[in-house]
Amino acid sequence: MAGGRRSSVAASLQLPSVSALLLLSIFSSNWGHAVAKFDPANMTALQEHVSFFDRNKDGIITPTETFEGFVAIGCEIAFSTAAASAIHTALAIKTTPAGAPLPYINIYVENIHKAIHGGDTGVYDAKGRFVPEEFEGIFKKYAKIKRDALTYAEMEFMLADNLDPLDPTSVAPQVEWGLIYTLAKDWLGFLHKDSIRGIYDGSVFTKLEQKRKPFKSDM
């Protein structure tokens, strides 16, 4: 196989801490929030990326919605709980508009560009728009075995290349890419270009959810 190991960072989230479970329990309460202001018909790629987790499409992602999104694409309950807690802890305060009531626990789609983290591949610009040249550059630089796919090792090399040791948020892409690799790689261990493109616009999440629906209906 070209690669079958799971991301060590992603694996570390399989069992949530007690605090993560408590946070998600608190987050599930009916807190107030500001009104979202964004245009669903003209979203940037980054807004589309996170919009999958906006389950009711109101422009505001609650921790419960993030949890539901992870479960929908095939993640375990424990991972989904821990991931929702960690993501909202990191991103909510950065995306919450001025004047919003406390606590800052929701993620606002309109402001997601303000939460662009370190370690990014450069495929998003400062406004969260998709940059085709940077996307193609991933394959020119890192895809050595197949021109339109990455092995696990190639993906890890790319992530290590973009890691900023002075920025603790730069480890975030390792978790996300590790998760997508685990769920979307083919049987030979290749993560294909269309799946990688889908990471940036969120379409890979929709495909993973649709793929699971026949299994859910048989349960």
Solvent accessible surface area in square Angstrom, and as a share of the most:
residue,aa,sasa,rsa
1,M,162,0.73
2,A,32,0.25
3,G,11,0.11
4,G,41,0.39
5,R,163,0.60
6,R,119,0.44
7,S,2,0.01
8,S,87,0.56
9,V,41,0.23
10,A,4,0.03
11,A,43,0.34
12,S,80,0.52
13,L,43,0.21
14,Q,35,0.16
15,L,153,0.76
16,P,29,0.18
17,S,64,0.41
18,V,112,0.65
19,S,66,0.43
20,A,11,0.08
21,L,90,0.45
22,L,108,0.54
23,L,64,0.32
24,L,21,0.11
25,S,76,0.49
26,I,93,0.47
27,F,20,0.08
28,S,63,0.41
29,S,62,0.40
30,N,160,0.82
31,W,105,0.37
32,G,46,0.44
33,H,86,0.39
34,A,21,0.16
35,V,120,0.69
36,A,21,0.16
37,K,154,0.65
38,F,50,0.21
39,D,71,0.37
40,P,88,0.55
41,A,90,0.70
42,N,112,0.58
43,M,45,0.20
44,T,31,0.18
45,A,10,0.08
46,L,14,0.07
47,Q,24,0.11
48,E,69,0.31
49,H,21,0.09
50,V,18,0.10
51,S,11,0.07
52,F,16,0.07
53,F,21,0.09
54,D,0,0.00
55,R,81,0.29
56,N,100,0.51
57,K,118,0.50
58,D,62,0.32
59,G,0,0.00
60,I,5,0.02
61,I,3,0.02
62,T,41,0.24
63,P,0,0.00
64,T,50,0.29
65,E,16,0.07
66,T,4,0.02
67,F,45,0.19
68,E,77,0.34
69,G,0,0.00
70,F,13,0.05
71,V,47,0.27
72,A,7,0.06
73,I,2,0.01
74,G,30,0.29
75,C,14,0.08
76,E,102,0.46
77,I,110,0.56
78,A,27,0.21
79,F,3,0.01
80,S,0,0.00
81,T,6,0.04
82,A,7,0.05
83,A,4,0.03
84,A,0,0.00
85,S,5,0.03
86,A,50,0.39
87,I,54,0.28
88,H,2,0.01
89,T,88,0.51
90,A,50,0.39
91,L,34,0.17
92,A,1,0.00
93,I,114,0.58
94,K,87,0.37
95,T,0,0.00
96,T,23,0.14
97,P,33,0.21
98,A,109,0.85
99,G,81,0.78
100,A,9,0.07
101,P,64,0.40
102,L,131,0.65
103,P,45,0.29
104,Y,83,0.31
105,I,14,0.07
106,N,10,0.05
107,I,6,0.03
108,Y,3,0.01
109,V,1,0.00
110,E,35,0.16
111,N,16,0.08
112,I,6,0.03
113,H,49,0.22
114,K,120,0.51
115,A,5,0.04
116,I,62,0.32
117,H,51,0.23
118,G,18,0.17
119,G,10,0.10
120,D,37,0.19
121,T,22,0.13
122,G,30,0.29
123,V,0,0.00
124,Y,25,0.09
125,D,42,0.22
126,A,85,0.66
127,K,116,0.49
128,G,0,0.00
129,R,131,0.48
130,F,43,0.18
131,V,37,0.21
132,P,73,0.46
133,E,127,0.57
134,E,81,0.36
135,F,10,0.04
136,E,68,0.31
137,G,27,0.26
138,I,7,0.03
139,F,12,0.05
140,K,171,0.72
141,K,117,0.49
142,Y,17,0.06
143,A,11,0.09
144,K,147,0.62
145,I,116,0.59
146,K,73,0.31
147,R,218,0.80
148,D,68,0.35
149,A,0,0.00
150,L,0,0.00
151,T,3,0.01
152,Y,5,0.02
153,A,67,0.52
154,E,18,0.08
155,M,0,0.00
156,E,51,0.23
157,F,130,0.54
158,M,0,0.00
159,L,6,0.03
160,A,63,0.49
161,D,73,0.38
162,N,44,0.22
163,L,68,0.34
164,D,58,0.30
165,P,124,0.78
166,L,166,0.83
167,D,40,0.21
168,P,110,0.69
169,T,51,0.30
170,S,3,0.02
171,V,69,0.40
172,A,39,0.30
173,P,6,0.04
174,Q,34,0.15
175,V,29,0.17
176,E,44,0.20
177,W,9,0.03
178,G,0,0.00
179,L,19,0.09
180,I,1,0.00
181,Y,2,0.01
182,T,37,0.22
183,L,45,0.22
184,A,24,0.18
185,K,60,0.26
186,D,41,0.21
187,W,208,0.73
188,L,70,0.35
189,G,0,0.00
190,F,16,0.07
191,L,0,0.00
192,H,52,0.23
193,K,60,0.25
194,D,91,0.47
195,S,21,0.13
196,I,0,0.00
197,R,80,0.29
198,G,2,0.02
199,I,4,0.02
200,Y,7,0.03
201,D,34,0.18
202,G,4,0.03
203,S,40,0.26
204,V,4,0.02
205,F,5,0.02
206,T,64,0.37
207,K,117,0.50
208,L,14,0.07
209,E,26,0.12
210,Q,94,0.42
211,K,134,0.57
212,R,73,0.26
213,K,94,0.40
214,P,77,0.49
215,F,141,0.59
216,K,95,0.40
217,S,91,0.59
218,D,124,0.64
219,M,190,0.85
